[in-house]
Amino acid sequence: MRANLWTAHRWLGVVTCLAILLWGLSGVMHPIMSRLQPKPAAFMPPTLAWDASQAPDPTHWLHGQGLAQVHSLHSVGLQGQPHWLAHAEPSRPGVLMRASDGQVVPEGERQLAEALARHYTGLRNIPLAGVRLVTVFDERYLSVNRLLPVWEVRFVRDDGLTAYIDTRQMRLATLSNDTRQTLGQVFRWAHNWSFLDGWPWLQRSVMSLALLAAALSAATGVYFWWALRRSAAQVAEHAHHGPPGHTPPPPQTAAGRTSSSTGPTLVAADGTVLKEATPLLARALATHHSGLRADSLGATTLVTRFEGEYGFLNKRLPVWRVDTNAPGNPRYYVELGTGALASRVDDLDALEGYVFSVLHKWHVGDIPKDLRDGLSASFALGNVIVALMGMVLFLRRGRPR
């Protein structure tokens, strides 16, 4: 029985060796990639001080542009002046009008995207290689970035620096360059097994089998370590005192951006400024996204930083958290500026996120990021070394009998 279990242990290690190498190398890459990420020159949008309630009503200007029905209307700034950015469809460029007189700016949203890209990168005079509206996630702008639509602004530089701009909120979605794109492709190949993206069912099945085999290999390794610990100690003692030339059996090895903003100014269609209305709008958006009745909603809380169950992965700030008393106590995080549902988290999601954060991201207590990254990368590298050593020993000794 023990011989069969030993044979199974060795073959399980061989089967999972490639998976361990891929996941281990991607674990080493992750902190390196985060430090090679292009850094913005500015983290906040250009300041624009104006009172939207005192601006002329843009309704008749919108009708004059054929925008009888508007999907979204945002106040933005271009060249230090307030403008209205209106969209009839979210997937098409909007109309940019000066807030003072309704004058339309030709290709205004494109100009706004370029100005914001230069603001966030600090590249005032570098020519552009291209500007395009991105309405779907692709290989260059991944779904992990969450924000859509955005404008891709590419600069003429040797590193291919590219800024992705959300013009509606005047924010930077992300920065990228050729190095990040290349490392990202390698990371996804090793960590997510993106070479199987075309066959998602096969991808999940193979990764699940690899994880199961690795768990069984580790479990049998622990068993043999415990069962043979006294024999190994005796072998080591014999090797220490044995005659010259004696070679003992080798020991067995088991294989945000943060913001202090309190939300937008709410102005009714007739120009009336709505005081203290942001919690009401948050509750209305939560009702819309959840389908729950208003009496199922609980407290509303402004969230201005990434922490706890609402982490950096969600990208959007500031947002409002709206509690509910539905089964599982789901919490809805809504962004007032866009009306988007930033995240929905119930008790089970929160537990899963906590476990993932601790076991996968090593977010334990107040460990400094550099120390946390160093420890996780070291352990990942250790897994790679152990896997390589195990494969070398397996090949050197031949097939198990």
Disulfide bonds with the S-S distance in Angstrom:
none
